[in-house]
């Protein structure tokens, strides 16, 4: 969403029906297109890191829920 808004604000036109950096030859406003891609990627990375649980909490939850043991015997 952030990348789209940045591109819209700077009138970037993408003449290809897909995205990514492979379409740079057909993009009008290449510099702002790259800035929009970077802004979207940074925003996504920040939100993922802000919303995910720390590893220590995930390990503790996994240990708490994995108390069930299954004993298999083969004869």
N, CA, C and O atoms as a CHARMM CRD file, in Angstrom:
* protein
*
  300
    1    1 UNK  N      0.82700  -1.18600   0.00000 PROA 1      0.00000
    2    1 UNK  CA     0.00000   0.00000   0.00000 PROA 1      0.00000
    3    1 UNK  C      0.87500   1.25600   0.00000 PROA 1      0.00000
    4    1 UNK  O      0.60600   2.21400  -0.72400 PROA 1      0.00000
    5    2 UNK  N      1.91400   1.23400   0.81300 PROA 2      0.00000
    6    2 UNK  CA     2.78400   2.41000   0.88300 PROA 2      0.00000
    7    2 UNK  C      3.47100   2.64700  -0.45900 PROA 2      0.00000
    8    2 UNK  O      3.56000   3.78300  -0.92400 PROA 2      0.00000
    9    3 UNK  N      3.95100   1.57600  -1.07400 PROA 3      0.00000
   10    3 UNK  CA     4.58800   1.70500  -2.37400 PROA 3      0.00000
   11    3 UNK  C      3.63200   2.25000  -3.42300 PROA 3      0.00000
   12    3 UNK  O      4.02000   3.07300  -4.25200 PROA 3      0.00000
   13    4 UNK  N      2.39300   1.79700  -3.39100 PROA 4      0.00000
   14    4 UNK  CA     1.39000   2.28700  -4.34100 PROA 4      0.00000
   15    4 UNK  C      1.10400   3.76500  -4.14200 PROA 4      0.00000
   16    4 UNK  O      0.97700   4.51300  -5.11200 PROA 4      0.00000
   17    5 UNK  N      1.00400   4.18400  -2.90600 PROA 5      0.00000
   18    5 UNK  CA     0.71000   5.58700  -2.62000 PROA 5      0.00000
   19    5 UNK  C      1.87100   6.47200  -3.06900 PROA 5      0.00000
   20    5 UNK  O      1.65700   7.52900  -3.66200 PROA 5      0.00000
   21    6 UNK  N      3.10300   6.03700  -2.78300 PROA 6      0.00000
   22    6 UNK  CA     4.27200   6.81700  -3.20400 PROA 6      0.00000
   23    6 UNK  C      4.30500   6.93000  -4.73000 PROA 6      0.00000
   24    6 UNK  O      4.52400   8.01500  -5.27000 PROA 6      0.00000
   25    7 UNK  N      4.08800   5.81700  -5.41900 PROA 7      0.00000
   26    7 UNK  CA     4.08100   5.84700  -6.88300 PROA 7      0.00000
   27    7 UNK  C      2.96300   6.74000  -7.41600 PROA 7      0.00000
   28    7 UNK  O      3.16500   7.47700  -8.38000 PROA 7      0.00000
   29    8 UNK  N      1.79800   6.67900  -6.80000 PROA 8      0.00000
   30    8 UNK  CA     0.66600   7.51200  -7.23300 PROA 8      0.00000
   31    8 UNK  C      0.96400   8.99000  -7.02500 PROA 8      0.00000
   32    8 UNK  O      0.63100   9.81600  -7.87500 PROA 8      0.00000
   33    9 UNK  N      1.59400   9.33000  -5.89500 PROA 9      0.00000
   34    9 UNK  CA     1.90800  10.72800  -5.60100 PROA 9      0.00000
   35    9 UNK  C      2.85600  11.33600  -6.62700 PROA 9      0.00000
   36    9 UNK  O      2.78700  12.53400  -6.90400 PROA 9      0.00000
   37   10 UNK  N      3.74100  10.51900  -7.19000 PROA 10     0.00000
   38   10 UNK  CA     4.72700  11.02700  -8.14300 PROA 10     0.00000
   39   10 UNK  C      4.38100  10.68000  -9.59000 PROA 10     0.00000
   40   10 UNK  O      5.24400  10.75600 -10.46500 PROA 10     0.00000
   41   11 UNK  N      3.13900  10.30200  -9.85000 PROA 11     0.00000
   42   11 UNK  CA     2.63900  10.03800 -11.19800 PROA 11     0.00000
   43   11 UNK  C      3.46200   9.00400 -11.96200 PROA 11     0.00000
   44   11 UNK  O      3.78200   9.20200 -13.13400 PROA 11     0.00000
   45   12 UNK  N      3.79600   7.92300 -11.30900 PROA 12     0.00000
   46   12 UNK  CA     4.53200   6.84000 -11.95600 PROA 12     0.00000
   47   12 UNK  C      3.55500   6.04100 -12.80600 PROA 12     0.00000
   48   12 UNK  O      2.46300   5.70500 -12.34900 PROA 12     0.00000
   49   13 UNK  N      3.94500   5.73500 -14.03900 PROA 13     0.00000
   50   13 UNK  CA     3.12000   4.93300 -14.92500 PROA 13     0.00000
   51   13 UNK  C      3.85800   3.64000 -15.26300 PROA 13     0.00000
   52   13 UNK  O      5.00300   3.66400 -15.71500 PROA 13     0.00000
   53   14 UNK  N      3.19000   2.51800 -15.03900 PROA 14     0.00000
   54   14 UNK  CA     3.73600   1.21300 -15.37100 PROA 14     0.00000
   55   14 UNK  C      2.89700   0.65900 -16.51800 PROA 14     0.00000
   56   14 UNK  O      1.71400   0.36600 -16.34300 PROA 14     0.00000
   57   15 UNK  N      3.50800   0.51600 -17.68600 PROA 15     0.00000
   58   15 UNK  CA     2.77500   0.07200 -18.87000 PROA 15     0.00000
   59   15 UNK  C      2.70900  -1.44500 -18.98300 PROA 15     0.00000
   60   15 UNK  O      2.11100  -1.96400 -19.92600 PROA 15     0.00000
   61   16 UNK  N      3.30300  -2.15700 -18.05500 PROA 16     0.00000
   62   16 UNK  CA     3.25900  -3.62100 -18.05900 PROA 16     0.00000
   63   16 UNK  C      2.19900  -4.08200 -17.06400 PROA 16     0.00000
   64   16 UNK  O      2.00400  -3.43000 -16.03700 PROA 16     0.00000
   65   17 UNK  N      1.50500  -5.19400 -17.34200 PROA 17     0.00000
   66   17 UNK  CA     0.45000  -5.65000 -16.44300 PROA 17     0.00000
   67   17 UNK  C      0.97000  -6.44700 -15.25300 PROA 17     0.00000
   68   17 UNK  O      0.21200  -7.21000 -14.65500 PROA 17     0.00000
   69   18 UNK  N      2.21800  -6.29400 -14.89800 PROA 18     0.00000
   70   18 UNK  CA     2.77300  -6.94800 -13.71700 PROA 18     0.00000
   71   18 UNK  C      3.75100  -5.98000 -13.06900 PROA 18     0.00000
   72   18 UNK  O      3.92000  -4.86000 -13.55000 PROA 18     0.00000
   73   19 UNK  N      4.39100  -6.39200 -11.99400 PROA 19     0.00000
   74   19 UNK  CA     5.25800  -5.47900 -11.27400 PROA 19     0.00000
   75   19 UNK  C      6.64800  -6.03700 -11.07600 PROA 19     0.00000
   76   19 UNK  O      7.05500  -6.99400 -11.73600 PROA 19     0.00000
   77   20 UNK  N      7.35500  -5.43500 -10.17400 PROA 20     0.00000
   78   20 UNK  CA     8.72000  -5.83900  -9.90100 PROA 20     0.00000
   79   20 UNK  C      9.69700  -4.98100 -10.69400 PROA 20     0.00000
   80   20 UNK  O      9.30000  -4.12500 -11.48500 PROA 20     0.00000
   81   21 UNK  N     10.96600  -5.22500 -10.46700 PROA 21     0.00000
   82   21 UNK  CA    11.98700  -4.42100 -11.13300 PROA 21     0.00000
   83   21 UNK  C     12.20500  -4.82900 -12.58500 PROA 21     0.00000
   84   21 UNK  O     12.86600  -4.10700 -13.33100 PROA 21     0.00000
   85   22 UNK  N     11.66900  -5.95800 -12.99600 PROA 22     0.00000
   86   22 UNK  CA    11.84500  -6.39900 -14.37000 PROA 22     0.00000
   87   22 UNK  C     11.11300  -5.49100 -15.36300 PROA 22     0.00000
   88   22 UNK  O     11.42800  -5.50500 -16.55300 PROA 22     0.00000
   89   23 UNK  N     10.16500  -4.71900 -14.90200 PROA 23     0.00000
   90   23 UNK  CA     9.39100  -3.85700 -15.79900 PROA 23     0.00000
   91   23 UNK  C      9.98600  -2.45000 -15.92200 PROA 23     0.00000
   92   23 UNK  O      9.36400  -1.57900 -16.53000 PROA 23     0.00000
   93   24 UNK  N     11.14800  -2.21500 -15.37100 PROA 24     0.00000
   94   24 UNK  CA    11.74100  -0.87500 -15.43300 PROA 24     0.00000
   95   24 UNK  C     11.84300  -0.30000 -16.84600 PROA 24     0.00000
   96   24 UNK  O     11.67700   0.91000 -17.00100 PROA 24     0.00000
   97   25 UNK  N     12.10800  -1.10100 -17.88900 PROA 25     0.00000
   98   25 UNK  CA    12.18500  -0.50000 -19.22400 PROA 25     0.00000
   99   25 UNK  C     10.87800   0.14700 -19.69600 PROA 25     0.00000
  100   25 UNK  O     10.91700   1.02600 -20.55800 PROA 25     0.00000
  101   26 UNK  N      9.74200  -0.25400 -19.16700 PROA 26     0.00000
  102   26 UNK  CA     8.46700   0.29900 -19.63400 PROA 26     0.00000
  103   26 UNK  C      7.80000   1.20400 -18.59500 PROA 26     0.00000
  104   26 UNK  O      6.61600   1.51500 -18.71800 PROA 26     0.00000
  105   27 UNK  N      8.54000   1.62100 -17.58700 PROA 27     0.00000
  106   27 UNK  CA     7.98500   2.46400 -16.52500 PROA 27     0.00000
  107   27 UNK  C      8.34300   3.92100 -16.80000 PROA 27     0.00000
  108   27 UNK  O      9.48000   4.24100 -17.14500 PROA 27     0.00000
  109   28 UNK  N      7.36700   4.78200 -16.64300 PROA 28     0.00000
  110   28 UNK  CA     7.62200   6.22300 -16.69400 PROA 28     0.00000
  111   28 UNK  C      7.77200   6.70900 -15.25700 PROA 28     0.00000
  112   28 UNK  O      6.88900   6.49500 -14.42600 PROA 28     0.00000
  113   29 UNK  N      8.87600   7.35200 -14.97500 PROA 29     0.00000
  114   29 UNK  CA     9.17100   7.78700 -13.61100 PROA 29     0.00000
  115   29 UNK  C      9.94900   6.70700 -12.87700 PROA 29     0.00000
  116   29 UNK  O      9.58400   6.30900 -11.77000 PROA 29     0.00000
  117   30 UNK  N     11.02100   6.23600 -13.50000 PROA 30     0.00000
  118   30 UNK  CA    11.78100   5.09200 -12.96400 PROA 30     0.00000
  119   30 UNK  C     12.32800   5.34000 -11.56700 PROA 30     0.00000
  120   30 UNK  O     12.26800   4.45600 -10.71300 PROA 30     0.00000
  121   31 UNK  N     12.86200   6.53600 -11.32600 PROA 31     0.00000
  122   31 UNK  CA    13.46300   6.81700 -10.02200 PROA 31     0.00000
  123   31 UNK  C     12.40800   6.73900  -8.92000 PROA 31     0.00000
  124   31 UNK  O     12.65700   6.16100  -7.86200 PROA 31     0.00000
  125   32 UNK  N     11.24900   7.30800  -9.15900 PROA 32     0.00000
  126   32 UNK  CA    10.18600   7.26200  -8.16300 PROA 32     0.00000
  127   32 UNK  C      9.60300   5.85500  -8.02700 PROA 32     0.00000
  128   32 UNK  O      9.12200   5.47900  -6.95800 PROA 32     0.00000
  129   33 UNK  N      9.64700   5.08600  -9.10400 PROA 33     0.00000
  130   33 UNK  CA     9.21000   3.69100  -9.04300 PROA 33     0.00000
  131   33 UNK  C     10.11000   2.90800  -8.09500 PROA 33     0.00000
  132   33 UNK  O      9.62600   2.15400  -7.25000 PROA 33     0.00000
  133   34 UNK  N     11.42100   3.08800  -8.23700 PROA 34     0.00000
  134   34 UNK  CA    12.37300   2.40600  -7.35300 PROA 34     0.00000
  135   34 UNK  C     12.19800   2.87300  -5.91100 PROA 34     0.00000
  136   34 UNK  O     12.25100   2.06500  -4.98400 PROA 34     0.00000
  137   35 UNK  N     11.99000   4.16600  -5.72400 PROA 35     0.00000
  138   35 UNK  CA    11.75900   4.69700  -4.36800 PROA 35     0.00000
  139   35 UNK  C     10.49000   4.09500  -3.77800 PROA 35     0.00000
  140   35 UNK  O     10.45800   3.76800  -2.59200 PROA 35     0.00000
  141   36 UNK  N      9.45300   3.94500  -4.57900 PROA 36     0.00000
  142   36 UNK  CA     8.20300   3.36200  -4.10100 PROA 36     0.00000
  143   36 UNK  C      8.39200   1.89500  -3.71600 PROA 36     0.00000
  144   36 UNK  O      7.85900   1.44700  -2.70100 PROA 36     0.00000
  145   37 UNK  N      9.14500   1.15000  -4.51700 PROA 37     0.00000
  146   37 UNK  CA     9.41200  -0.25600  -4.19500 PROA 37     0.00000
  147   37 UNK  C     10.17900  -0.36000  -2.88700 PROA 37     0.00000
  148   37 UNK  O      9.85500  -1.19600  -2.04300 PROA 37     0.00000
  149   38 UNK  N     11.18600   0.47400  -2.71100 PROA 38     0.00000
  150   38 UNK  CA    11.97700   0.45700  -1.48200 PROA 38     0.00000
  151   38 UNK  C     11.11900   0.87000  -0.28100 PROA 38     0.00000
  152   38 UNK  O     11.21400   0.26500   0.78700 PROA 38     0.00000
  153   39 UNK  N     10.29100   1.88900  -0.45200 PROA 39     0.00000
  154   39 UNK  CA     9.42300   2.33900   0.64500 PROA 39     0.00000
  155   39 UNK  C      8.45100   1.23500   1.05800 PROA 39     0.00000
  156   39 UNK  O      8.21800   1.02500   2.24800 PROA 39     0.00000
  157   40 UNK  N      7.89000   0.53600   0.08700 PROA 40     0.00000
  158   40 UNK  CA     6.97800  -0.56000   0.39800 PROA 40     0.00000
  159   40 UNK  C      7.68800  -1.71000   1.08900 PROA 40     0.00000
  160   40 UNK  O      7.15400  -2.29000   2.03500 PROA 40     0.00000
  161   41 UNK  N      8.88600  -2.04500   0.63000 PROA 41     0.00000
  162   41 UNK  CA     9.64800  -3.13900   1.23900 PROA 41     0.00000
  163   41 UNK  C     10.06600  -2.80400   2.66700 PROA 41     0.00000
  164   41 UNK  O      9.98000  -3.65200   3.55500 PROA 41     0.00000
  165   42 UNK  N     10.51400  -1.58100   2.89000 PROA 42     0.00000
  166   42 UNK  CA    10.93000  -1.16600   4.24100 PROA 42     0.00000
  167   42 UNK  C      9.72500  -1.15200   5.17500 PROA 42     0.00000
  168   42 UNK  O      9.82600  -1.60500   6.31500 PROA 42     0.00000
  169   43 UNK  N      8.59600  -0.64500   4.71400 PROA 43     0.00000
  170   43 UNK  CA     7.39000  -0.62800   5.54000 PROA 43     0.00000
  171   43 UNK  C      6.96300  -2.04700   5.90800 PROA 43     0.00000
  172   43 UNK  O      6.60600  -2.31300   7.05600 PROA 43     0.00000
  173   44 UNK  N      6.99900  -2.95400   4.93800 PROA 44     0.00000
  174   44 UNK  CA     6.63700  -4.34900   5.20700 PROA 44     0.00000
  175   44 UNK  C      7.58600  -4.96800   6.21900 PROA 44     0.00000
  176   44 UNK  O      7.14200  -5.64500   7.14700 PROA 44     0.00000
  177   45 UNK  N      8.88500  -4.74800   6.05500 PROA 45     0.00000
  178   45 UNK  CA     9.86600  -5.30300   6.98700 PROA 45     0.00000
  179   45 UNK  C      9.66500  -4.76100   8.40400 PROA 45     0.00000
  180   45 UNK  O      9.75100  -5.51200   9.37500 PROA 45     0.00000
  181   46 UNK  N      9.40200  -3.47900   8.51900 PROA 46     0.00000
  182   46 UNK  CA     9.18700  -2.88700   9.84600 PROA 46     0.00000
  183   46 UNK  C      7.92700  -3.43800  10.51000 PROA 46     0.00000
  184   46 UNK  O      7.92900  -3.73000  11.70600 PROA 46     0.00000
  185   47 UNK  N      6.85600  -3.57800   9.73800 PROA 47     0.00000
  186   47 UNK  CA     5.60500  -4.08900  10.30700 PROA 47     0.00000
  187   47 UNK  C      5.73200  -5.55400  10.72200 PROA 47     0.00000
  188   47 UNK  O      5.20900  -5.94800  11.76400 PROA 47     0.00000
  189   48 UNK  N      6.41800  -6.35800   9.92000 PROA 48     0.00000
  190   48 UNK  CA     6.59900  -7.76400  10.27600 PROA 48     0.00000
  191   48 UNK  C      7.40000  -7.87700  11.56100 PROA 48     0.00000
  192   48 UNK  O      7.04600  -8.65400  12.44800 PROA 48     0.00000
  193   49 UNK  N      8.47000  -7.11400  11.66900 PROA 49     0.00000
  194   49 UNK  CA     9.29000  -7.17000  12.87700 PROA 49     0.00000
  195   49 UNK  C      8.57500  -6.59700  14.09300 PROA 49     0.00000
  196   49 UNK  O      8.81000  -7.05000  15.21300 PROA 49     0.00000
  197   50 UNK  N      7.71600  -5.61800  13.89500 PROA 50     0.00000
  198   50 UNK  CA     6.98000  -5.03800  15.02100 PROA 50     0.00000
  199   50 UNK  C      5.87500  -5.97500  15.51900 PROA 50     0.00000
  200   50 UNK  O      5.57300  -5.99100  16.71300 PROA 50     0.00000
  201   51 UNK  N      5.27900  -6.74400  14.62900 PROA 51     0.00000
  202   51 UNK  CA     4.12300  -7.55500  14.99800 PROA 51     0.00000
  203   51 UNK  C      4.45500  -8.99600  15.37000 PROA 51     0.00000
  204   51 UNK  O      3.63600  -9.66600  15.99900 PROA 51     0.00000
  205   52 UNK  N      5.62400  -9.48700  15.00200 PROA 52     0.00000
  206   52 UNK  CA     5.91900 -10.88400  15.32100 PROA 52     0.00000
  207   52 UNK  C      6.41600 -11.01000  16.75400 PROA 52     0.00000
  208   52 UNK  O      6.97200 -10.07000  17.32200 PROA 52     0.00000
  209   53 UNK  N      6.20700 -12.18500  17.32100 PROA 53     0.00000
  210   53 UNK  CA     6.65400 -12.43800  18.68700 PROA 53     0.00000
  211   53 UNK  C      8.14800 -12.70900  18.69100 PROA 53     0.00000
  212   53 UNK  O      8.68200 -13.26200  17.72900 PROA 53     0.00000
  213   54 UNK  N      8.82900 -12.32400  19.76800 PROA 54     0.00000
  214   54 UNK  CA    10.24600 -12.67000  19.87600 PROA 54     0.00000
  215   54 UNK  C     10.43500 -14.19200  19.92500 PROA 54     0.00000
  216   54 UNK  O      9.53200 -14.91700  20.34200 PROA 54     0.00000
  217   55 UNK  N     11.58500 -14.66300  19.50900 PROA 55     0.00000
  218   55 UNK  CA    11.85400 -16.10000  19.44400 PROA 55     0.00000
  219   55 UNK  C     11.71600 -16.75100  20.81400 PROA 55     0.00000
  220   55 UNK  O     11.20200 -17.86600  20.90900 PROA 55     0.00000
  221   56 UNK  N     12.16100 -16.08400  21.87800 PROA 56     0.00000
  222   56 UNK  CA    12.08400 -16.68100  23.21200 PROA 56     0.00000
  223   56 UNK  C     10.64300 -16.96500  23.61600 PROA 56     0.00000
  224   56 UNK  O     10.37300 -17.99300  24.23700 PROA 56     0.00000
  225   57 UNK  N      9.71400 -16.07800  23.27800 PROA 57     0.00000
  226   57 UNK  CA     8.30700 -16.31400  23.60000 PROA 57     0.00000
  227   57 UNK  C      7.75400 -17.48100  22.78900 PROA 57     0.00000
  228   57 UNK  O      6.96900 -18.27500  23.30600 PROA 57     0.00000
  229   58 UNK  N      8.15800 -17.59300  21.52100 PROA 58     0.00000
  230   58 UNK  CA     7.66600 -18.68800  20.68800 PROA 58     0.00000
  231   58 UNK  C      8.19700 -20.02600  21.17800 PROA 58     0.00000
  232   58 UNK  O      7.48100 -21.02700  21.14200 PROA 58     0.00000
  233   59 UNK  N      9.45300 -20.05500  21.63800 PROA 59     0.00000
  234   59 UNK  CA    10.04000 -21.30100  22.13400 PROA 59     0.00000
  235   59 UNK  C      9.34400 -21.72700  23.42200 PROA 59     0.00000
  236   59 UNK  O      9.06500 -22.91000  23.61700 PROA 59     0.00000
  237   60 UNK  N      9.06100 -20.75900  24.30600 PROA 60     0.00000
  238   60 UNK  CA     8.37100 -21.07600  25.55300 PROA 60     0.00000
  239   60 UNK  C      6.97700 -21.62400  25.27500 PROA 60     0.00000
  240   60 UNK  O      6.56000 -22.59500  25.90700 PROA 60     0.00000
  241   61 UNK  N      6.25200 -21.01800  24.34000 PROA 61     0.00000
  242   61 UNK  CA     4.91300 -21.50300  24.00300 PROA 61     0.00000
  243   61 UNK  C      4.97700 -22.90400  23.42400 PROA 61     0.00000
  244   61 UNK  O      4.13100 -23.74500  23.72800 PROA 61     0.00000
  245   62 UNK  N      5.96200 -23.15400  22.60300 PROA 62     0.00000
  246   62 UNK  CA     6.09400 -24.47100  21.99600 PROA 62     0.00000
  247   62 UNK  C      6.39600 -25.52100  23.06300 PROA 62     0.00000
  248   62 UNK  O      5.87100 -26.63300  23.00300 PROA 62     0.00000
  249   63 UNK  N      7.22800 -25.18200  24.02600 PROA 63     0.00000
  250   63 UNK  CA     7.55600 -26.11900  25.09400 PROA 63     0.00000
  251   63 UNK  C      6.34100 -26.38400  25.97600 PROA 63     0.00000
  252   63 UNK  O      6.13400 -27.51100  26.42700 PROA 63     0.00000
  253   64 UNK  N      5.53900 -25.35200  26.22200 PROA 64     0.00000
  254   64 UNK  CA     4.34300 -25.52100  27.04200 PROA 64     0.00000
  255   64 UNK  C      3.31400 -26.40800  26.35800 PROA 64     0.00000
  256   64 UNK  O      2.64700 -27.20900  27.01300 PROA 64     0.00000
  257   65 UNK  N      3.18600 -26.27100  25.06400 PROA 65     0.00000
  258   65 UNK  CA     2.17000 -27.03700  24.34600 PROA 65     0.00000
  259   65 UNK  C      2.64100 -28.42300  23.94400 PROA 65     0.00000
  260   65 UNK  O      1.82300 -29.26300  23.57000 PROA 65     0.00000
  261   66 UNK  N      3.92100 -28.67800  24.01200 PROA 66     0.00000
  262   66 UNK  CA     4.42700 -29.97700  23.56800 PROA 66     0.00000
  263   66 UNK  C      4.72000 -30.90500  24.73800 PROA 66     0.00000
  264   66 UNK  O      5.65200 -31.70500  24.66000 PROA 66     0.00000
  265   67 UNK  N      3.95300 -30.82400  25.82000 PROA 67     0.00000
  266   67 UNK  CA     4.14100 -31.70900  26.95400 PROA 67     0.00000
  267   67 UNK  C      3.55800 -33.09600  26.71500 PROA 67     0.00000
  268   67 UNK  O      3.88300 -34.03100  27.44600 PROA 67     0.00000
  269   68 UNK  N      2.72700 -33.24200  25.73200 PROA 68     0.00000
  270   68 UNK  CA     2.15400 -34.54100  25.43100 PROA 68     0.00000
  271   68 UNK  C      3.22300 -35.43200  24.80300 PROA 68     0.00000
  272   68 UNK  O      3.87100 -35.06700  23.82200 PROA 68     0.00000
  273   69 UNK  N      3.38100 -36.58400  25.38800 PROA 69     0.00000
  274   69 UNK  CA     4.36900 -37.51000  24.84800 PROA 69     0.00000
  275   69 UNK  C      3.62900 -38.71600  24.27100 PROA 69     0.00000
  276   69 UNK  O      2.58500 -39.13000  24.77600 PROA 69     0.00000
  277   70 UNK  N      4.17700 -39.24100  23.24800 PROA 70     0.00000
  278   70 UNK  CA     3.60400 -40.37900  22.58200 PROA 70     0.00000
  279   70 UNK  C      4.64300 -41.49800  22.63300 PROA 70     0.00000
  280   70 UNK  O      5.73100 -41.38200  22.06800 PROA 70     0.00000
  281   71 UNK  N      4.28900 -42.57400  23.31800 PROA 71     0.00000
  282   71 UNK  CA     5.19800 -43.70600  23.41900 PROA 71     0.00000
  283   71 UNK  C      4.79500 -44.76000  22.39600 PROA 71     0.00000
  284   71 UNK  O      3.66800 -45.25400  22.38600 PROA 71     0.00000
  285   72 UNK  N      5.73900 -45.07900  21.55200 PROA 72     0.00000
  286   72 UNK  CA     5.50700 -46.11300  20.54600 PROA 72     0.00000
  287   72 UNK  C      6.37700 -47.30700  20.87300 PROA 72     0.00000
  288   72 UNK  O      7.57200 -47.16900  21.13400 PROA 72     0.00000
  289   73 UNK  N      5.78400 -48.44900  20.85500 PROA 73     0.00000
  290   73 UNK  CA     6.55900 -49.67000  21.06500 PROA 73     0.00000
  291   73 UNK  C      6.36500 -50.58200  19.87000 PROA 73     0.00000
  292   73 UNK  O      5.24800 -50.79500  19.39900 PROA 73     0.00000
  293   74 UNK  N      7.46000 -51.10500  19.40000 PROA 74     0.00000
  294   74 UNK  CA     7.42100 -52.02900  18.27500 PROA 74     0.00000
  295   74 UNK  C      7.88500 -53.38900  18.74200 PROA 74     0.00000
  296   74 UNK  O      8.95300 -53.51200  19.34100 PROA 74     0.00000
  297   75 UNK  N      7.11300 -54.38700  18.48000 PROA 75     0.00000
  298   75 UNK  CA     7.47100 -55.74400  18.91600 PROA 75     0.00000
  299   75 UNK  C      7.80500 -56.63700  17.77000 PROA 75     0.00000
  300   75 UNK  O      8.12600 -57.80800  17.97300 PROA 75     0.00000
